[in-house]
């Protein structure tokens, strides 16, 4: 067998010339003769990794790299380097938990401890575990000296993500950036990363040019530019993401899906590709696939509140209330911003009140939303409605009155107050509030209708009721309930033909709006002529 030095020399010669494929074939031929040569398996794994990370090549060989490293690990069970290499390949494959486990094994074997902690920190930051990432970054710095450029840069980014940027923190971040720059020349791995980033940056002028064509409506020219960029740099996940975005913009959703999936095949951690793909599936109405990819996305970013909120929205639209609640609660627990969390809590309250019918839980979430956004009118209205459903009229009244202090001319609040007083049997107060609601918004169909029902059912003033229902229909010609109530008015007046006309109109509109149980309308029609 050729000695190791000769083999390494030949591989190095081929890779320096950029002939990685020939170097791979050279290793493969040698392994046919010596299939148990661990050094050859490691070198072949390295070549696969280099080729996988080369954005100017279209080949994706991350699985092959893992396979070769694992073959070597079967023999070199105490060799920390091989575990480090397996971990790094798994990191680029997007299997972060497995990667972290292998890095920890490499640390146990005392191999490249600083870089292992650094890569664990990178993996944890990908999973949104920034505090744990910072702790591992500090461990990495304790085990490094001059070859620490990318570790200092990572620390600067984590400090920026974790803390408010006061004067002291800004100085610390600035200091870490300076140290990262000064130690760059001593850090080979950092130089490799910078080189890869510069390769990626080289396509930005092309992307800008393509976007300019898009803005001008020159769609074909824009796609020609993007396609030509992909041919030059087929291993760039960013390019496929941009292509996916472009297809989405012109409504070619199937093509967008293909491009986003290609981007994720190259880089399973591509945030933009995941985001674009799930949005595309949502636009297609394919909620199952959207949820499937959100689940994968959440595996990578389990502490991302927005992702939990988005998948909850999809579960709600699918009618899976329990799963929606589970993810909304996760989003609230993660709590990135008070205003945003308030909206999520209000949405969760709505589902619990109107879908799951757990009013007590709905009240708790509305109260949380109210505590986070004490000047948000809609929260007071929702909370008042929930108290009403719970027959807690006193607290409902407090909520609506508090809302009116913020917006005294809000038509919706006066309408809700009218409904509350009506439920409490205070008809004069109810009529007053509905009248105020209509004064502040003459086109508020619900207020007209509800006022009409009071005149119809409670006061039996049929002409006033008819006037109210006609105004409701003028405001909203697709208001089935108003047609239905008009039919009831004319039935009481004994005008059966006129009543039948409105009941039929209610039936026709209700086929679209589904406001009323169709059986109720049919029963009214049948009763007219029985």
C-alpha positions in Angstrom: 0.0 0.0 0.0 1.2 3.5 -0.7 2.4 5.2 2.4 0.3 7.9 4.1 2.6 10.8 3.2 2.5 10.0 -0.5 -1.3 9.7 -0.4 -1.7 13.0 1.5 0.7 14.7 -0.9 -1.3 13.5 -4.0 -4.7 14.5 -2.4 -3.3 17.9 -1.5 -2.0 18.4 -5.0 -5.4 17.7 -6.5 -7.3 19.8 -4.1 -5.0 22.8 -4.6 -5.7 22.5 -8.3 -9.4 22.5 -7.6 -9.8 18.9 -8.8 -11.8 17.6 -5.8 -13.7 15.1 -7.9 -10.4 13.5 -9.0 -9.2 13.5 -5.4 -12.4 11.7 -4.4 -12.0 9.1 -7.1 -8.3 8.7 -6.1 -9.4 7.9 -2.5 -12.2 5.6 -3.7 -9.8 3.6 -5.8 -7.4 3.2 -2.9 -10.2 2.1 -0.6 -11.1 -0.7 -3.1 -7.7 -2.1 -2.3 -7.7 -1.2 1.4 -11.3 -0.9 2.6 -10.3 -0.7 6.3 -7.8 2.1 5.9 -9.2 4.6 8.4 -7.0 7.5 7.2 -8.4 7.1 3.7 -12.0 7.1 5.1 -11.2 10.3 7.0 -9.6 12.0 4.0 -12.5 11.0 1.7 -14.9 12.4 4.3 -13.0 15.6 4.3 -13.2 15.8 0.5 -16.9 15.2 0.6 -17.3 18.0 3.2 -15.2 20.4 1.1 -17.3 19.7 -2.0 -20.5 20.0 -0.1 -19.6 23.5 1.2 -18.3 24.7 -2.2 -21.0 27.0 -3.4 -19.6 26.9 -7.0 -20.5 23.1 -7.2 -23.9 21.6 -7.3 -23.0 18.3 -5.6 -24.3 17.6 -2.2 -22.2 15.1 -0.3 -23.0 15.6 3.4 -24.4 12.1 3.9 -21.4 10.6 2.2 -19.1 12.6 4.5 -20.9 11.3 7.6 -20.7 7.7 6.3 -17.0 7.9 5.7 -16.3 9.4 9.1 -18.5 6.8 10.9 -16.6 4.0 9.1 -13.4 5.4 10.5 -15.0 5.9 14.0 -15.8 2.1 14.1 -12.0 1.6 14.4 -10.8 4.8 16.0 -13.2 4.6 19.0 -10.9 6.7 21.2 -10.0 9.3 18.5 -11.6 12.7 19.4 -10.9 14.1 16.0 -13.2 11.7 14.2 -16.1 12.6 16.6 -15.5 16.3 15.9 -15.6 15.7 12.2 -18.9 13.7 12.5 -20.4 16.4 14.6 -19.5 19.1 12.1 -21.0 17.2 9.2 -24.2 16.7 11.3 -24.2 20.4 12.1 -24.2 21.3 8.3 -26.9 18.6 7.8 -29.1 20.4 10.3 -29.1 17.6 12.9 -28.2 19.9 15.7 -28.9 17.7 18.7 -26.8 14.8 17.3 -24.0 17.2 16.5 -24.0 18.5 20.1 -23.7 14.9 21.4 -20.7 14.2 19.1 -19.0 17.4 20.1 -19.4 16.5 23.7 -17.8 13.1 23.0 -14.9 14.9 21.3 -14.5 17.1 24.4 -14.3 14.0 26.6 -11.6 12.7 24.3 -9.7 16.1 24.8 -9.8 16.9 21.1 -9.9 20.6 20.0 -11.9 21.6 23.1 -12.2 25.2 22.2 -13.6 24.6 18.7 -16.0 21.9 20.1 -17.4 24.4 22.6 -17.6 27.0 19.9 -19.6 24.7 17.6 -21.8 23.7 20.4 -22.5 27.4 20.9 -23.3 27.8 17.2 -25.7 24.8 17.4 -27.4 26.1 20.5 -27.8 29.6 18.9 -29.5 28.0 15.9 -32.0 26.5 18.4 -32.6 30.0 19.9 -30.9 28.9 23.2 -28.8 32.1 23.4 -27.8 32.0 27.1 -26.6 28.4 26.8 -24.7 29.4 23.6 -23.0 32.3 25.4 -21.9 30.0 28.3 -20.3 27.6 25.8 -18.7 30.4 23.9 -17.1 31.6 27.2 -15.9 28.0 27.7 -14.4 28.0 24.2 -12.5 31.2 24.9 -11.0 29.7 28.1 -9.4 27.0 25.9 -8.2 29.2 23.1 -5.6 31.9 22.6 -4.8 33.6 19.3 -6.9 31.2 17.2 -10.1 32.6 18.6 -11.3 35.1 16.0 -14.6 33.4 15.2 -15.2 32.7 18.9 -15.0 36.4 19.8 -17.2 37.3 16.8 -19.8 34.7 18.0 -19.7 36.2 21.5 -20.3 39.7 20.1 -23.3 38.5 18.2 -24.7 36.6 21.2 -24.3 39.7 23.5 -26.1 41.7 20.9 -29.0 39.2 20.8 -29.3 38.7 24.6 -29.1 42.0 26.2 -30.2 45.6 26.0 -27.4 47.6 24.3 -26.6 50.1 27.1 -23.2 51.9 27.1 -21.3 49.1 28.9 -22.8 46.4 26.7 -22.1 48.3 23.5 -18.4 48.7 24.6 -18.2 45.0 25.3 -19.6 44.1 21.9 -17.3 46.6 20.2 -14.3 45.1 22.2 -15.2 41.6 21.0 -15.4 42.7 17.4 -11.9 44.3 17.7 -10.4 41.1 19.2 -12.1 39.1 16.5 -10.5 41.2 13.8 -7.0 41.3 15.4 -6.9 37.5 15.8 -8.3 36.6 12.4 -4.9 36.0 10.9 -4.2 33.3 13.5 -7.5 31.4 13.1 -7.5 29.1 10.0 -11.1 28.1 10.5 -12.2 31.7 10.8 -10.4 32.5 7.5 -12.3 29.6 5.8 -15.6 31.0 7.1 -14.8 34.5 6.0 -13.9 33.1 2.5 -17.2 31.3 2.3 -19.1 34.5 3.3 -17.2 36.5 0.7 -18.1 33.9 -1.9 -21.8 34.4 -1.0 -21.4 38.1 -1.0 -20.2 38.0 -4.6 -23.7 37.2 -5.8 -25.4 40.2 -4.2 -24.8 42.6 -7.1 -26.5 40.0 -9.3 -29.4 39.8 -6.9 -29.8 43.5 -6.8 -29.8 43.7 -10.6 -32.5 41.0 -10.8 -34.6 42.8 -8.2 -34.4 46.0 -10.2 -35.7 44.2 -13.3 -38.5 42.8 -11.2 -39.5 46.3 -9.9 -39.6 47.5 -13.5 -41.9 44.6 -14.5 -39.2 42.9 -16.6 -40.0 39.4 -15.2 -38.4 37.3 -17.9 -35.1 39.3 -17.7 -35.1 39.0 -13.9 -35.4 35.2 -14.1 -32.8 35.0 -16.7 -30.4 36.8 -14.3 -31.3 34.6 -11.4 -30.9 31.4 -13.5 -27.6 32.5 -14.8 -26.4 33.1 -11.2 -27.6 29.6 -10.2 -25.5 28.1 -13.0 -22.4 29.9 -11.8 -23.0 29.1 -8.1 -25.3 26.0 -7.9 -24.4 25.3 -4.3 -25.8 28.6 -3.0 -28.9 28.1 -0.8 -29.5 31.8 -0.9 -30.0 31.9 -4.7 -32.7 29.2 -4.6 -34.4 31.1 -1.8 -34.4 34.3 -3.9 -35.8 32.3 -6.9 -38.5 30.9 -4.6 -39.4 34.5 -3.5 -39.5 35.6 -7.1 -41.9 32.9 -8.1 -44.1 33.7 -5.1 -44.3 37.3 -6.2 -45.7 36.4 -9.6 -48.1 33.7 -8.2 -46.2 30.7 -9.5 -46.5 28.9 -6.2 -45.7 25.3 -7.3 -42.4 26.6 -8.8 -41.7 28.5 -5.6 -42.1 25.3 -3.5 -39.5 23.5 -5.7 -37.0 26.3 -5.3 -37.5 26.6 -1.5 -37.1 22.8 -1.1 -33.9 23.0 -3.1 -32.6 25.7 -0.8 -33.4 23.5 2.2 -31.7 20.5 0.6 -28.5 22.5 0.4 -28.8 24.2 3.7 -31.4 22.6 6.2 -30.9 25.6 8.5 -31.9 28.2 5.9 -34.3 30.5 7.8 -35.5 32.4 4.7 -36.3 29.1 2.8 -38.4 27.8 5.7 -40.2 31.0 6.0 -40.9 31.3 2.3 -42.0 27.6 2.0 -44.6 27.7 4.8 -46.0 31.0 3.6 -46.3 29.5 0.0 -48.2 26.5 1.3 -50.5 28.8 3.3 -51.2 30.8 0.1 -52.0 27.5 -1.7 -54.4 26.6 1.1 -52.3 23.5 1.8 -52.3 23.7 5.6 -51.2 20.1 6.1 -47.8 20.7 4.3 -47.5 24.2 5.9 -47.9 22.6 9.4 -45.5 19.8 8.5 -42.7 22.3 7.6 -43.5 24.5 10.6 -42.9 21.4 12.8 -39.5 20.9 11.2 -38.8 24.7 11.6 -39.8 24.6 15.3 -37.5 21.6 15.9 -34.6 23.9 14.9 -36.1 27.0 16.7 -38.1 25.6 19.6 -38.0 28.9 21.5 -39.3 31.0 18.6 -42.6 32.4 19.8 -43.6 33.6 16.3 -43.4 30.1 14.9 -45.6 28.7 17.6 -48.1 31.5 17.0 -48.1 30.9 13.2 -48.6 27.1 13.5 -51.4 27.8 16.0 -53.1 30.0 13.4 -53.0 27.1 11.0 -54.4 24.6 13.4 -57.2 27.0 14.2 -58.0 27.4 10.5 -58.1 23.6 10.3 -60.5 23.5 13.2 -58.0 21.7 15.5 -58.6 24.0 18.5 -56.8 22.0 21.1 -53.5 22.0 19.1 -54.0 25.7 18.4 -54.3 26.4 22.1 -51.2 24.3 22.9 -49.0 26.4 20.5 -50.6 29.7 21.5 -49.8 29.0 25.1 -46.2 28.2 24.1 -46.0 31.5 22.3 -47.3 33.4 25.3 -44.8 31.6 27.6 -41.9 32.5 25.4 -43.2 36.2 25.5 -40.8 38.2 23.2 -42.7 41.5 23.4 -45.6 42.7 25.5 -47.7 44.1 22.7 -47.2 41.0 20.5 -47.9 38.7 23.4 -51.0 40.6 24.1 -52.3 39.9 20.6 -51.5 36.2 21.0 -53.3 36.1 24.4 -56.3 37.8 22.9 -56.4 35.3 20.0 -56.1 32.4 22.5 -58.9 33.8 24.6 -61.1 34.1 21.5 -60.6 30.4 20.7 -61.3 29.3 24.3 -64.4 31.4 24.4 -65.9 30.7 21.0 -64.5 27.3 20.0 -63.5 25.3 23.1 -66.2 27.0 25.2 -63.9 27.4 28.2 -65.0 30.9 29.3 -62.9 30.9 32.5 -59.7 30.2 30.5 -60.7 32.8 28.0 -61.2 35.4 30.7 -57.7 34.6 32.1 -56.1 35.1 28.7 -58.0 38.3 28.0 -56.9 39.6 31.4 -53.3 38.8 30.5 -53.7 40.6 27.2 -55.2 43.6 29.1 -52.3 43.7 31.6 -49.8 43.8 28.7 -51.8 46.3 26.7 -54.0 48.3 29.1 -55.1 50.8 26.4 -56.2 48.3 23.8 -59.9 48.8 23.2 -60.5 45.3 21.6 -59.2 43.6 24.7 -61.8 45.3 26.9 -64.5 44.4 24.4 -63.4 40.8 24.3 -63.1 40.6 28.1 -66.5 42.2 28.6 -68.0 39.7 26.1 -66.5 36.8 28.1 -67.8 38.1 31.4 -71.2 38.4 29.8 -71.1 34.7 28.6 -70.2 33.8 32.2 -73.2 35.8 33.4 -70.9 38.1 35.3 -72.7 41.3 34.3 -71.0 43.5 36.8 -67.5 42.9 35.5 -68.8 43.0 31.9 -70.2 46.5 32.6 -66.8 47.6 34.2 -65.0 46.5 31.1 -67.2 48.3 28.7 -67.3 51.4 30.8 -63.5 51.4 31.0 -63.3 51.0 27.2 -65.6 54.0 26.9 -63.3 56.1 29.0 -60.7 55.5 26.3 -63.0 56.0 23.3 -66.3 57.5 24.3 -67.6 57.6 20.7 -66.8 54.0 19.9 -69.9 52.5 18.2 -69.0 48.9 18.9 -68.6 49.5 22.7 -72.0 51.2 22.8 -73.5 48.3 20.9 -72.0 45.8 23.3 -73.3 47.8 26.2 -76.8 47.8 24.6 -76.6 44.0 24.4 -75.5 43.8 28.1 -78.3 46.0 29.3 -80.7 44.1 27.2 -79.6 40.8 28.8 -80.0 42.4 32.2 -83.6 43.4 31.4 -82.8 47.1 31.4 -84.5 48.0 28.1 -84.4 51.8 28.4 -80.6 51.7 28.9 -80.3 49.2 26.1 -82.2 51.4 23.6 -80.2 54.4 24.7 -76.9 52.6 24.0 -78.0 51.2 20.7 -79.2 54.6 19.6 -75.8 56.1 20.6 -74.1 53.3 18.6 -76.1 54.2 15.5 -75.5 57.9 16.0 -71.7 57.3 16.1 -71.9 54.9 13.1 -75.1 55.1 11.1 -73.9 52.1 9.0 -73.6 49.7 12.0 -75.9 46.9 10.8 -75.8 44.9 14.1 -76.9 47.9 16.2 -79.9 48.5 13.9 -80.9 44.8 14.0 -80.6 44.4 17.7 -82.6 47.5 18.4 -85.2 46.2 16.0 -85.4 42.9 18.0 -86.1 44.9 21.2 -89.0 46.7 19.5 -90.2 43.4 18.0 -89.9 41.0 20.9 -90.0 43.1 24.0 -92.0 46.2 23.2 -94.0 44.8 20.2 -93.7 48.0 18.3 -93.8 46.5 14.9 -93.4 49.5 12.7 -90.3 50.7 14.6 -88.9 47.2 14.4 -89.5 47.1 10.6 -87.8 50.4 10.2 -84.8 49.1 12.1 -84.5 45.9 10.1 -84.8 47.8 6.8 -82.0 50.1 7.9 -79.9 47.0 8.9 -80.4 45.6 5.4 -79.6 49.0 3.8 -76.2 48.8 5.7 -75.6 45.2 4.8 -77.7 43.6 2.0 -76.2 40.2 2.9 -77.6 40.2 6.5 -79.7 37.0 6.7 -80.8 37.6 10.3 -82.3 41.0 9.4 -84.3 39.5 6.6 -85.4 36.7 9.0 -86.5 39.3 11.6 -88.4 41.3 8.9 -90.2 38.1 8.0 -91.2 37.6 11.7 -92.6 41.2 11.8 -94.8 40.7 8.8 -95.9 37.3 10.0 -97.1 39.0 13.3 -99.0 41.5 11.2 -100.7 38.8 9.3 -99.0 39.7 6.0 -98.1 36.1 5.0 -97.0 36.8 1.4 -94.7 39.6 2.5 -93.4 37.5 5.4 -92.7 34.5 3.1 -90.8 36.8 0.8 -88.4 37.9 3.5 -88.0 34.4 4.9 -87.1 33.2 1.5 -84.6 36.0 1.1 -83.2 35.0 4.5 -82.8 31.5 3.3 -81.0 32.5 0.1 -78.6 34.8 1.9 -78.0 32.3 4.7 -76.9 29.7 2.2 -73.8 31.9 1.8 -73.4 33.4 5.3 -74.5 30.5 7.5 -75.8 32.9 10.2 -79.0 31.0 11.1 -80.0 27.3 11.4 -81.7 26.7 8.0 -84.3 24.6 9.8 -85.5 27.6 11.8 -86.2 29.5 8.6 -87.9 26.6 7.0 -90.1 26.1 10.1 -91.2 29.7 9.9 -92.1 29.3 6.2 -94.1 26.2 6.9 -96.0 27.8 9.8 -97.2 30.6 7.6 -99.4 28.4 5.5 -100.3 25.6 8.0 
